[in-house]
């Protein structure tokens, strides 16, 4: 089974192949009257001396049958070119002898005459002298100099601004000559070819088979490539055909009672759900995504009666015995179902769903190739299904299954059931890639999505006295793909060549860059980290400084600076690099940043050692290991996909991780700072070999330590973490919290900064959902972590306890006592069984902090901002003191808040969210 929903349409007929070019023009050696052909091509429009102001392509039906052009296109390539530009044709039916005119690009000669009213309009600038034009029965771009997917192909040469290539005899012949352009459109007089053959005699009736007989009990039909006649009830109409199902069925659970009737366009207007139809056609097994679909092609459809209904078959995932036996049938899929991926929603109208909760990348949790990882991969496949809109169109308006405020996000749910027909097809953009079962709702609007995983409005609290972050900023380039730059230059490249825009990966132009910058600044300023490692920023001296300038314009002059040394320059030879920015008011660089230029690193690792005002020091090491894509050409390479779930280039990433261990050792020895944090995009999930190469050597995975499902990226419908926070053994106990801020991986691609495939750039596409917000600022979620870098780590004991003159971390167990932190910046961390009775005599708002995390966890309170939600509060005590309260059910509950800590000589007006470790 398969789907035709997102695959290019197959040519309905093949007229021939390109022969050797003649001096003027060459057309395929094809039978006359074969159907729709290219009857005229003119590429000199708007040039000097041109009779018309635009190029055009003319089509002609030289056959004896009407032909629908729905889903067809005309395409152009240069005379020696292999890449093709596409103009989509309108969904018109071209009658025998009828012409169709496609206007292409205007020229500079505006004084030339306009064409007759065109039937379709494109923007292709064709050569006036030599080129080639193809007619295709799909809108997918052809490839190659003589593409096999062309329905008709005309190559021309030797033309001028006043001559066109015309098929002789008004389009009825197979030869082409040069003549003055004479464009004709659908309103022109019909000119059927005189020798058009009479319709062939009606074939003998096809054998009558039930749908269940056609489907059979195996993966393929026992009647493949044979003519059949069958009857069924129309259940779902699409723009490429319709699904039908037997009114009664055969009662055999091993055979499907439904089937796809593939037309290549929408069926006749009277073919609607509930109609009983008789279909004659050929049984075809259409291949896609490692399987096939049983379908009827080339159909003749006769409506017999109406008023029928089909009872959906209830199914639950995972389905015992699989779903093949329900192919093409109406099913009722029970919920709840979790949305895992929305990457293809705007383009293809697809959402990847699963039963039993969210899907996790197997190697995020288990060692690659292990029995556990294999079992999880099998479980994922059995629980997964794709919700499909039933249209082969791309970027439709409105976008299918869309809601307000970013809905649906990954993690949102559909309570179900979903009633629809079952189909199969690619689950990625690769038609030959992995496939999944799909459900096409009978009514798309009936699918109700619950926003159970709404956009996070605040950054997760990570506590500590130092906040770090890392962020893959998805090709933040100040040189754009059109060759312009953020500072107003033009004609620039990103690889040192003279070709404008060459090697550039980010925004296409200034407008896109400004949208991209707004989102990234919104995200980074909200995180408000003391130091950040950045990945995928242009490898020049300008991009990082540009981002810092934008941040400082938002947050205040001097808030951030680029780390001195290697971080501010060109690092290595890749188009992108890593860099570090930091807050000079909070951290002081201990020397310059350094890069590890070992040749194993395609993007050199970058490190900066920082010192705090209290004298504590640590090193931040930023990484971007080799990606999983663009696999080696040789399957015998050590970097080829080994089939263990890690993808390609694992050997290289592991070598980079091994080198990273050595580099960190050298860094520790040279700086004397043994507390090290490794951050970045490691392009390896949590239990893959590059990560375990580090964690097996004494480093500690902090995301795995603090999160039951740590993820920063969604790929192939599963979530996992490519973005890590890994601490040295000495630093790990000082990590207060590490997590991801889920602002990107769960968001639809449509919310990003790009302008293409959205209104107004694409008039037929959906409105642009872009907002000036952090959401979908990248495709990776940022890492946020808090460090407890104090001079002393103390446990309060006795009824009276005092800290030191430095910065103290004071653990406070249960019991009544009076505390004094001392003159430093202190954190008071209360144990989970603490129930009140503490007085702090010298708490300084804005300097000292209270940590009630364990207390709230014991009460099963887990909210991003306990202060805002009313779980933490403040009451005035006496004339000058404040009492900090804990409310077990928050401001909205009925429980009474309990006084926990008395702060001497502190006003509640000075207490806020910043007074607490969140």
C-alpha positions in Angstrom: 0.0 0.0 0.0 1.1 3.6 -0.5 -0.1 7.1 -1.0 -0.3 9.5 -3.9 -0.9 12.4 -1.6 2.5 13.9 -1.7 4.3 12.1 -4.5 4.6 13.6 -8.0 1.9 12.5 -10.4 3.0 9.8 -12.9 2.9 10.7 -16.6 -0.3 9.5 -18.2 1.4 8.9 -21.5 5.0 9.1 -22.8 5.2 10.6 -26.2 8.9 10.0 -26.8 12.4 11.0 -26.0 14.7 13.8 -27.2 16.6 13.1 -30.4 19.7 14.8 -31.7 19.2 18.5 -32.1 18.4 19.9 -35.5 19.8 23.2 -36.7 16.6 25.0 -35.7 14.4 23.0 -33.5 13.9 19.4 -32.5 10.8 17.6 -31.4 10.3 14.1 -30.2 9.7 11.4 -32.8 6.2 10.7 -31.6 3.0 9.3 -33.0 0.7 12.0 -34.4 -2.4 12.8 -32.4 -0.9 11.5 -29.2 -2.7 13.9 -26.9 -1.6 17.2 -25.4 1.7 18.5 -27.0 3.9 21.5 -27.0 2.7 23.3 -30.2 4.7 26.6 -29.9 7.6 28.1 -28.0 8.8 31.7 -28.0 11.6 33.0 -25.9 12.4 36.4 -27.4 9.5 38.3 -25.7 10.3 41.8 -24.8 13.7 41.8 -26.5 14.8 44.3 -29.1 12.6 43.9 -32.2 10.3 41.5 -30.5 6.6 41.5 -31.6 5.4 40.5 -28.1 6.5 41.8 -24.7 6.7 38.4 -23.0 7.9 34.8 -23.6 5.2 32.1 -24.0 4.6 28.4 -24.3 1.6 27.1 -26.3 0.0 23.7 -25.8 -2.4 21.9 -28.2 -4.6 18.8 -27.8 -4.0 16.9 -31.1 -5.7 13.8 -29.9 -9.3 12.6 -30.0 -10.1 12.7 -26.3 -10.4 15.6 -23.8 -7.5 15.7 -21.4 -7.5 17.2 -17.9 -4.4 19.3 -17.1 -5.0 19.3 -13.3 -1.6 18.7 -11.6 0.4 19.2 -14.9 3.1 21.7 -15.6 5.3 23.2 -18.3 9.0 23.3 -17.5 12.1 25.0 -19.0 15.8 24.4 -19.0 18.7 25.8 -20.9 19.9 24.0 -24.0 22.5 22.1 -22.0 21.0 22.4 -18.6 19.9 19.7 -16.2 17.8 21.7 -13.8 14.2 22.8 -14.7 12.0 25.7 -13.8 8.3 25.0 -13.3 5.1 26.7 -14.2 2.0 24.9 -12.9 -0.9 24.6 -15.3 -4.5 25.4 -14.4 -7.0 22.6 -13.7 -8.7 22.9 -17.1 -9.8 20.1 -19.5 -8.4 20.7 -23.0 -10.7 19.6 -25.7 -9.5 18.0 -29.0 -8.2 20.7 -31.2 -8.0 23.3 -28.4 -5.0 25.4 -27.5 -3.7 26.7 -24.2 -1.4 29.7 -23.8 1.1 30.0 -20.9 2.7 33.5 -20.5 6.2 33.5 -19.1 8.6 36.4 -18.2 8.3 39.9 -19.5 11.2 41.5 -21.3 12.5 45.1 -21.3 10.7 46.1 -24.6 7.5 47.5 -23.1 6.5 49.0 -26.4 5.9 45.5 -27.8 2.4 44.1 -27.9 0.8 42.1 -25.1 -0.1 38.5 -25.7 -3.7 37.4 -26.1 -5.2 36.6 -22.7 -3.1 33.9 -21.3 -4.6 30.8 -19.7 -1.7 30.4 -17.3 1.1 32.7 -16.1 4.6 31.9 -15.1 7.8 33.9 -14.5 10.4 31.8 -16.5 12.8 33.9 -18.5 13.4 31.7 -21.5 16.3 32.0 -24.0 15.3 33.7 -27.2 17.7 31.5 -29.3 18.1 28.0 -27.7 16.6 26.0 -24.9 14.2 23.2 -24.2 10.6 23.0 -22.9 9.0 20.0 -21.3 5.4 19.1 -20.6 5.0 17.1 -17.4 2.0 15.4 -15.8 3.1 16.5 -12.4 4.4 19.8 -10.8 7.6 18.2 -9.5 10.7 19.7 -11.1 12.3 17.3 -13.7 16.0 16.6 -13.7 18.6 15.7 -16.3 19.2 16.9 -19.8 16.6 14.5 -21.2 14.3 13.8 -18.4 12.4 10.5 -18.5 9.4 12.0 -16.7 8.4 14.4 -19.5 5.2 13.8 -21.4 6.4 16.0 -24.3 9.8 17.7 -24.9 10.8 20.3 -27.4 14.3 21.5 -27.9 15.0 24.5 -30.0 17.9 26.4 -31.3 18.7 29.1 -33.9 15.7 31.3 -33.1 15.7 35.1 -32.9 13.7 37.8 -31.2 11.0 37.7 -33.9 10.8 33.9 -34.5 9.2 31.1 -32.6 9.3 27.3 -32.9 6.0 26.0 -34.1 4.8 22.4 -34.5 3.6 22.1 -38.1 0.0 21.7 -39.3 -1.2 23.8 -36.3 0.1 21.3 -33.9 -1.0 18.1 -35.6 2.4 17.2 -37.1 5.6 15.8 -35.5 7.9 18.3 -37.3 8.8 21.8 -36.1 9.7 24.9 -38.1 10.6 28.5 -37.4 8.0 31.2 -38.1 6.7 34.4 -36.6 5.1 33.8 -33.2 1.3 33.3 -33.4 0.1 32.7 -29.9 -3.3 31.0 -29.4 -5.3 30.4 -26.2 -8.3 28.4 -25.1 -10.6 30.9 -26.7 -9.1 30.4 -30.1 -11.1 28.5 -32.7 -10.9 24.7 -32.2 -8.6 23.0 -34.8 -9.0 19.3 -34.4 -6.5 17.3 -36.4 -8.1 15.8 -39.5 -6.6 12.4 -39.2 -7.3 12.0 -35.5 -8.1 8.3 -35.0 -11.6 7.3 -34.1 -12.1 6.1 -30.6 -11.0 2.6 -30.1 -13.8 0.0 -29.8 -14.9 -0.6 -26.3 -12.9 -3.4 -24.6 -14.5 -6.5 -23.4 -16.0 -6.2 -19.9 -13.4 -6.7 -17.2 -13.9 -9.6 -14.8 -16.1 -8.6 -11.8 -14.3 -8.9 -8.5 -15.1 -7.8 -5.0 -12.8 -5.3 -3.4 -11.7 -8.0 -0.9 -10.8 -10.3 -3.7 -8.8 -7.5 -5.4 -6.9 -6.7 -2.1 -6.3 -10.3 -1.2 -4.9 -11.5 2.1 -1.2 -10.7 1.3 0.8 -7.5 0.9 0.0 -7.4 -2.8 -3.0 -8.1 -4.9 -3.3 -11.5 -6.7 -4.8 -9.6 -9.6 -2.0 -7.0 -10.1 -1.8 -5.6 -13.6 -5.1 -7.2 -14.6 -8.3 -5.5 -15.6 -11.1 -5.7 -13.0 -14.6 -4.4 -12.4 -15.9 -3.8 -8.9 -18.5 -2.0 -6.9 -18.3 0.0 -3.7 -19.4 3.0 -1.7 -17.4 6.2 -2.1 -15.9 7.1 1.3 -13.4 9.9 0.8 -12.8 12.1 -2.3 -9.3 13.6 -2.8 -7.8 15.7 -5.5 -6.2 12.6 -7.0 -9.1 10.2 -6.9 -11.2 8.6 -4.3 -11.5 5.8 -1.8 -14.3 3.3 -2.0 -15.4 0.4 0.2 -17.6 -2.6 -0.2 -21.1 -2.0 1.1 -21.2 -5.4 2.9 -17.6 -6.7 3.1 -16.6 -10.3 3.0 -16.3 -10.9 6.7 -12.7 -11.9 6.5 -10.5 -10.0 8.8 -7.4 -10.8 6.7 -8.6 -8.9 3.6 -9.4 -5.2 3.3 -12.8 -4.1 2.0 -11.5 -0.7 0.9 -9.4 0.5 -2.0 -8.0 3.7 -3.6 -9.2 4.6 -7.1 -6.4 6.6 -8.5 -7.3 9.1 -11.3 -4.6 11.7 -11.0 -7.2 14.5 -10.5 -10.4 14.9 -8.6 -13.2 12.6 -9.8 -16.4 13.8 -11.6 -18.6 16.1 -9.6 -21.2 13.4 -9.0 -18.7 11.1 -7.4 -19.3 12.0 -3.7 -19.2 10.2 -0.4 -22.2 7.9 0.1 -22.6 7.1 -3.7 -22.5 3.5 -4.8 -20.2 3.4 -7.9 -19.1 0.7 -10.3 -15.4 1.0 -11.3 -13.6 -0.6 -14.2 -9.8 -0.3 -14.4 -6.4 -1.9 -13.9 -5.2 -3.3 -10.5 -1.9 -1.6 -9.8 0.6 -1.9 -7.0 2.2 1.5 -6.7 5.5 1.5 -4.9 6.4 4.0 -2.2 8.4 4.2 1.0 9.4 0.5 1.0 5.9 -0.9 0.4 3.1 -0.7 -2.2 -0.5 0.3 -2.3 -3.1 -1.7 -4.1 -5.2 0.6 -6.2 -7.3 0.8 -9.4 -5.9 3.0 -12.1 -7.2 4.2 -15.4 -10.8 3.9 -14.1 -14.2 4.2 -15.7 -16.6 5.2 -13.0 -20.4 4.9 -13.1 -22.6 6.2 -10.3 -25.3 3.7 -9.5 -27.2 5.0 -6.5 -26.8 7.1 -3.4 -27.5 7.3 0.3 -25.1 4.6 1.5 -23.0 4.7 4.7 -20.0 2.7 5.8 -19.5 1.8 9.5 -15.9 2.5 10.6 -13.9 -0.3 11.9 -12.6 0.6 15.4 -8.8 0.2 15.8 -6.3 1.0 18.6 -2.5 1.5 18.3 -0.5 -0.7 18.4 -2.8 -2.9 16.3 -2.4 -6.6 16.8 -1.5 -8.1 13.4 -0.7 -4.7 11.9 -2.7 -2.4 9.7 -2.3 -3.8 6.2 -5.7 -5.6 6.5 -7.4 -2.2 6.9 -5.7 -0.5 3.9 -8.1 1.8 2.2 -10.9 1.2 4.7 -12.8 3.6 6.9 -11.5 3.2 10.5 -12.2 4.8 13.8 -8.8 5.4 15.5 -9.2 5.6 19.2 -7.3 8.2 21.3 -5.8 9.9 23.0 -3.1 10.5 20.4 0.0 12.7 21.0 1.3 15.0 18.3 5.0 14.2 17.8 6.0 16.2 14.7 4.5 19.1 12.8 7.5 19.8 10.5 5.4 18.8 7.4 2.2 20.4 8.5 2.3 23.7 6.5 3.8 22.1 3.4 2.1 18.7 3.2 -0.8 18.9 5.7 0.7 16.2 7.9 1.1 15.6 11.6 2.9 12.6 13.1 0.8 11.1 15.9 1.4 8.3 18.4 -0.6 6.3 20.9 0.7 5.8 24.4 2.5 9.1 24.8 5.3 10.9 23.1 7.9 9.0 21.0 11.5 9.2 22.1 14.5 8.5 19.8 15.7 5.1 20.9 19.4 6.0 21.2 18.4 9.0 23.3 17.7 6.5 26.1 19.5 3.3 25.2 22.9 2.3 23.8 22.9 2.0 20.0 22.2 -1.5 18.8 21.1 -2.7 22.2 18.1 -5.0 22.6 16.4 -2.1 24.5 17.0 0.4 21.6 15.7 -2.1 19.1 12.6 -2.8 21.1 11.9 0.9 21.5 12.3 1.5 17.8 9.8 -1.3 17.1 7.4 0.1 19.7 7.6 3.5 18.2 6.8 2.2 14.7 3.8 0.3 16.0 2.4 3.2 17.9 3.0 5.8 15.2 0.6 7.0 12.5 0.5 10.1 10.2 -2.5 12.4 10.1 -2.9 13.4 6.5 -5.1 16.1 4.9 -5.9 14.1 1.7 -4.5 16.6 -0.8 -1.5 16.4 -3.1 -1.2 20.2 -3.1 1.5 21.8 -1.1 1.3 24.9 1.2 -2.5 25.1 1.0 -4.6 27.8 2.4 -5.8 27.3 5.0 -3.2 25.0 6.5 -4.8 21.8 7.6 -5.3 21.1 11.3 -4.1 24.6 12.3 -5.1 26.3 15.5 -4.3 29.6 17.3 -1.3 30.5 19.4 1.0 28.0 17.8 -1.3 25.0 18.1 -0.6 22.3 17.4 2.8 22.0 19.1 4.7 18.8 19.6 3.2 17.2 22.8 -0.3 18.5 22.1 -3.0 15.8 21.9 -6.0 14.6 20.0 -8.5 13.0 22.3 -10.1 11.1 19.3 -11.4 9.1 17.8 -10.3 10.1 14.3 -12.6 8.6 11.7 -11.0 8.4 8.3 -9.5 6.1 5.6 -6.2 4.3 6.1 -3.4 4.9 3.6 0.4 4.5 3.4 3.2 6.8 2.3 6.5 8.5 3.0 6.9 9.9 6.5 9.7 12.2 5.4 10.2 14.5 2.4 12.0 11.6 0.6 9.6 9.5 -1.5 12.0 6.6 -1.2 12.6 7.1 2.5 10.8 5.7 5.6 7.1 5.2 5.4 4.2 5.1 7.8 0.5 4.3 7.9 -1.7 7.4 7.5 -5.2 8.3 8.4 -7.1 10.7 6.1 -10.1 12.1 8.1 -13.4 11.9 6.3 -13.8 15.5 7.5 -10.6 17.3 8.3 -12.3 19.9 10.5 -13.6 17.1 12.7 -10.1 16.6 14.2 -10.1 18.5 17.6 -6.6 19.3 19.0 -6.1 20.0 22.7 -3.3 22.4 23.6 -2.0 20.1 26.3 1.6 21.3 25.8 1.3 25.0 25.4 4.0 27.4 24.6 6.2 28.1 27.6 5.8 31.7 28.5 8.8 31.8 30.9 12.3 30.4 30.8 12.7 27.4 33.1 14.2 28.4 36.5 17.6 26.8 36.9 18.8 28.6 40.1 22.4 29.0 41.1 24.5 32.1 41.1 25.7 31.7 37.5 23.4 30.9 34.5 24.8 29.4 31.4 23.1 28.6 28.1 23.8 27.2 24.6 21.9 27.9 21.5 22.1 26.7 17.9 21.0 29.8 16.1 20.3 28.1 12.8 22.7 29.8 10.4 22.8 33.4 11.7 24.5 34.9 8.7 25.1 38.6 8.1 25.8 37.9 4.5 22.6 36.8 2.8 22.0 34.3 0.0 21.2 37.2 -2.4 24.7 38.6 -1.8 23.6 41.5 0.3 24.9 42.1 3.8 23.5 43.4 7.1 25.6 46.5 6.7 24.4 47.4 3.2 26.9 45.8 0.9 26.0 43.8 -2.2 27.6 41.2 -4.4 29.2 39.4 -1.4 29.8 35.7 -0.9 30.3 33.5 2.1 33.1 31.4 0.7 35.5 34.0 -0.6 34.4 33.5 -4.2 33.2 36.2 -6.6 29.8 34.7 -6.9 27.2 36.7 -4.9 25.7 34.7 -2.1 27.8 31.6 -2.7 28.2 29.5 0.4 25.7 31.5 2.4 23.2 29.5 4.4 20.9 31.8 6.4 18.5 34.6 5.4 17.8 35.2 1.8 17.7 39.0 2.2 17.6 41.8 4.7 13.9 41.5 5.4 14.3 37.8 6.4 17.4 38.6 8.4 15.6 41.3 10.4 12.9 38.8 11.2 15.5 36.1 12.1 17.4 38.5 14.3 14.2 39.7 16.1 13.4 36.1 17.1 16.9 35.2 18.2 17.3 38.4 20.3 13.9 37.7 21.8 15.0 34.2 22.9 18.5 35.1 24.1 17.3 38.1 26.1 14.6 36.1 27.8 17.1 33.4 28.8 19.3 36.2 30.2 22.3 33.9 30.7 25.6 35.1 32.1 27.4 33.3 29.3 26.2 31.5 26.2 27.8 29.2 23.7 26.4 29.8 20.2 26.5 27.4 17.2 25.8 27.9 13.5 26.8 31.5 13.4 28.6 32.8 10.3 32.3 32.2 10.4 33.4 35.8 10.1 34.3 38.7 12.5 31.0 40.4 12.0 28.0 38.1 12.8 28.7 37.6 16.5 29.3 41.3 17.0 26.1 42.1 15.1 24.1 39.8 17.4 25.7 41.3 20.5 24.8 44.8 19.2 21.2 43.8 18.7 21.1 42.3 22.2 22.5 45.3 23.8 20.1 47.6 21.9 17.3 45.6 23.6 18.8 44.8 27.0 21.0 47.9 27.6 24.4 49.0 26.5 27.3 46.8 27.5 25.0 43.9 28.6 26.9 41.4 26.4 30.2 41.1 24.7 31.9 38.5 22.5 34.6 36.6 24.3 38.1 37.9 23.5 40.4 35.9 21.4 39.4 33.1 19.0 35.7 33.5 19.7 35.7 36.9 18.0 37.5 35.9 14.8 37.4 33.4 12.0 37.7 29.8 13.4 38.6 27.0 11.0 37.4 26.8 7.4 33.7 25.8 7.7 31.1 28.4 6.8 29.7 28.3 10.4 31.5 28.4 13.7 30.9 28.3 17.4 31.4 31.4 19.6 30.8 32.6 23.1 29.2 35.8 24.4 29.1 36.8 28.1 28.1 39.5 30.5 31.1 41.6 31.5 29.2 42.8 34.6 29.0 39.3 35.9 32.0 37.4 34.5 35.6 38.2 33.8 37.5 36.4 31.1 40.6 34.7 32.5 42.7 35.2 29.4 41.5 34.9 25.8 39.2 32.2 24.4 41.0 29.4 22.6 40.1 27.1 19.7 41.1 23.5 19.3 42.2 23.4 15.7 43.0 19.7 15.7 42.2 18.5 12.1 39.6 16.0 13.4 37.3 19.0 14.2 35.5 20.2 11.1 34.2 23.0 13.3 36.8 23.8 16.0 35.8 23.5 19.6 36.0 26.8 21.5 36.8 27.4 25.2 36.8 30.4 27.5 37.7 30.4 31.2 35.8 32.8 33.4 36.3 34.2 36.9 33.5 35.4 39.2 33.8 38.4 41.5 34.1 35.9 44.4 37.2 34.4 42.8 35.6 31.1 41.6 36.6 30.0 38.1 35.3 27.7 35.5 35.7 27.0 31.8 32.9 27.0 29.2 33.7 24.7 26.2 31.4 25.0 23.1 31.1 22.2 20.5 29.4 21.5 17.2 30.3 18.0 16.1 29.9 16.5 12.6 26.3 16.2 11.5 24.5 13.0 10.7 23.6 13.9 7.1 25.3 13.7 3.7 26.5 10.2 4.2 29.8 8.9 2.8 29.5 7.6 -0.8 31.0 4.2 0.2 28.9 1.9 2.3 32.1 0.3 3.6 33.3 3.5 5.2 33.5 3.5 9.0 31.3 6.6 8.8 28.6 4.9 6.9 25.3 4.2 8.6 25.9 1.1 10.6 22.2 0.4 11.2 22.4 0.9 14.9 20.3 4.0 15.0 23.1 6.5 15.1 23.1 7.5 11.5 26.2 8.5 9.5 29.6 9.9 10.6 29.5 8.3 14.0 33.1 7.3 13.8 34.1 10.9 13.1 31.9 12.3 15.9 33.4 9.7 18.3 36.9 10.7 17.3 36.0 14.4 17.9 34.6 13.4 21.4 37.9 11.5 22.1 39.8 14.6 21.1 37.6 16.8 23.2 38.6 14.8 26.3 42.3 15.5 25.6 41.6 19.2 24.9 39.7 19.6 28.2 42.6 18.0 30.0 45.0 20.5 28.3 42.7 23.3 29.2 42.5 22.3 32.8 46.2 22.1 33.1 46.9 25.5 31.4 44.2 27.4 33.3 44.1 25.7 36.7 40.3 25.7 36.4 39.2 22.2 36.8 35.4 22.9 36.8 34.4 22.6 33.1 31.1 22.7 31.3 30.8 21.2 27.8 27.8 22.6 25.8 26.7 22.6 22.2 25.1 20.7 19.4 26.9 17.3 19.6 24.7 15.9 16.7 24.5 12.7 18.9 21.6 11.6 21.1 21.9 11.0 24.8 23.2 7.4 24.7 25.1 7.5 21.4 28.8 6.7 21.3 30.2 10.2 21.1 28.3 11.1 24.4 29.2 7.9 26.2 32.8 8.4 25.1 32.6 11.4 27.5 30.4 10.1 30.2 32.3 6.8 30.5 35.4 9.0 31.2 34.1 10.8 34.3 32.0 13.6 32.6 28.4 13.8 33.7 25.4 14.3 31.4 23.4 17.0 33.2 20.3 17.0 31.0 20.0 13.3 31.6 20.6 13.8 35.3 17.7 16.3 35.8 15.2 15.3 33.1 13.2 12.1 32.5 12.9 13.0 28.8 15.5 15.5 27.8 15.0 16.6 24.2 16.0 19.6 22.1 15.2 18.3 18.6 12.5 16.4 16.8 13.4 14.2 13.8 11.4 11.5 12.0 8.6 11.9 14.5 10.7 11.2 17.7 12.2 13.6 20.3 15.8 13.5 21.6 18.6 15.7 22.7 21.3 16.7 20.4 22.1 19.8 22.5 23.9 18.9 25.7 25.2 20.2 29.0 28.0 17.9 30.2 30.0 18.7 33.3 33.4 17.6 34.5 33.4 15.4 37.6 34.4 18.4 39.8 31.7 20.6 38.3 28.8 18.2 38.4 27.9 18.6 42.1 27.8 22.4 41.6 25.2 22.2 38.8 21.9 23.3 40.3 19.7 22.4 37.3 20.0 21.9 33.6 17.2 21.7 31.1 15.9 22.8 27.7 13.6 25.7 27.0 11.1 24.2 24.5 10.5 27.1 22.2 11.6 25.6 18.9 11.6 21.8 18.5 7.8 21.6 19.1 6.9 24.5 16.9 5.7 24.3 13.3 8.2 25.2 10.6 5.7 27.8 9.3 6.4 30.1 12.3 10.1 30.7 11.4 11.5 33.8 9.8 11.4 32.7 6.2 9.1 34.5 3.8 8.7 31.9 1.0 5.6 29.7 0.8 3.6 32.2 2.8 1.5 35.2 2.0 2.2 37.7 0.5 5.2 36.1 -1.3 2.9 33.2 -2.3 -0.6 34.4 -2.9 -2.1 30.9 -2.9 -0.3 29.9 0.3 -1.6 30.4 3.9 -1.1 33.7 5.8 2.2 34.2 7.4 2.0 33.1 11.1 5.3 34.8 12.0 5.4 36.7 15.3 8.2 38.8 16.9 8.7 36.2 19.6 11.2 33.5 20.6 9.0 30.7 19.1 10.6 28.9 16.2 13.7 31.1 16.4 15.7 28.0 15.5 15.1 24.3 15.0 16.9 23.4 18.2 15.8 24.2 21.7 18.3 26.2 23.8 20.0 24.6 26.9 19.7 26.5 30.2 21.7 25.6 33.3 22.4 27.1 36.7 25.7 26.7 38.6 26.3 27.0 42.3 29.7 28.6 42.2 30.1 29.6 45.8 33.1 30.0 48.0 31.7 27.7 50.7 29.1 24.9 50.8 27.7 24.8 54.3 25.1 22.9 56.3 23.3 25.0 58.9 23.5 23.3 62.3 22.5 24.2 65.8 20.0 26.9 66.8 22.2 29.7 65.6 24.4 29.5 62.5 26.5 32.0 60.5 28.1 31.8 57.1 31.4 33.2 55.9 32.4 36.6 54.5 32.4 35.0 51.0 29.6 33.7 48.8 27.9 30.8 50.7 25.6 27.9 49.7 23.8 27.1 53.0 21.8 23.9 53.1 19.1 24.3 55.7 17.6 21.1 57.2 14.3 20.9 59.2 14.2 22.6 62.5 14.0 26.0 64.2 17.1 28.2 64.0 18.5 31.7 63.4 20.8 32.2 60.4 23.1 34.8 59.2 24.6 34.5 55.8 27.5 36.9 56.1 28.6 39.6 53.8 28.7 37.6 50.5 26.0 36.7 48.0 24.4 33.7 49.7 21.8 31.0 48.8 19.7 29.4 51.5 18.5 26.0 50.3 15.7 24.4 52.4 15.4 20.6 52.7 12.2 18.9 51.5 11.0 18.2 55.1 11.5 21.8 56.2 8.3 23.1 57.7 9.3 26.5 59.0 10.8 28.2 62.0 13.9 29.9 60.5 14.9 33.5 61.0 17.5 35.1 58.7 18.9 38.2 60.2 20.9 39.6 57.3 19.0 38.7 54.1 19.8 41.2 51.3 17.2 41.4 48.5 18.9 41.5 45.1 21.9 39.8 46.5 20.9 36.7 48.5 18.4 34.1 47.4 16.0 31.5 48.9 15.7 28.0 47.5 12.4 26.3 48.3 12.7 23.8 45.4 12.9 20.7 47.6 10.0 21.9 49.7 7.8 22.4 46.7 8.9 19.1 45.2 7.8 17.4 48.4 4.4 19.1 47.9 4.4 17.9 44.3 4.4 21.5 43.0 6.1 21.8 39.6 5.5 25.2 38.0 8.0 27.5 36.1 7.4 30.5 38.4 6.1 29.5 41.9 6.1 33.1 43.0 3.8 34.2 40.1 1.5 31.2 40.7 1.2 32.0 44.4 2.9 29.0 45.8 5.5 31.4 47.3 4.4 34.6 49.0 5.3 37.3 51.4 3.5 38.8 54.4 4.4 41.8 56.5 5.5 41.0 60.0 5.6 43.7 62.6 6.8 47.1 61.5 9.9 46.1 59.5 10.0 42.4 58.8 8.7 40.0 56.2 7.5 36.4 56.4 8.0 34.1 53.4 5.0 31.8 53.0 4.4 28.5 51.1 0.9 27.8 49.8 0.5 24.1 48.9 -2.2 24.8 46.3 -1.2 28.2 45.1 -3.1 31.4 45.0 -6.2 29.8 43.3 -6.6 27.0 45.9 -8.4 26.9 49.3 -5.4 25.9 51.4 -4.0 28.5 53.8 -0.4 29.7 53.2 2.0 28.8 55.9 4.8 31.1 57.2 8.1 29.5 56.7 11.0 32.0 57.0 11.2 35.4 58.8 13.4 37.9 57.1 14.5 40.6 59.6 14.4 44.2 58.4 13.1 43.3 54.9 10.0 44.8 53.3 7.8 42.6 51.1 8.0 45.3 48.4 11.7 44.2 48.0 10.8 40.6 47.5 9.9 39.1 44.1 10.6 36.2 41.8 14.3 37.1 41.6 14.5 36.5 45.4 14.0 32.8 44.8 15.8 30.0 43.1 13.1 28.9 40.6 
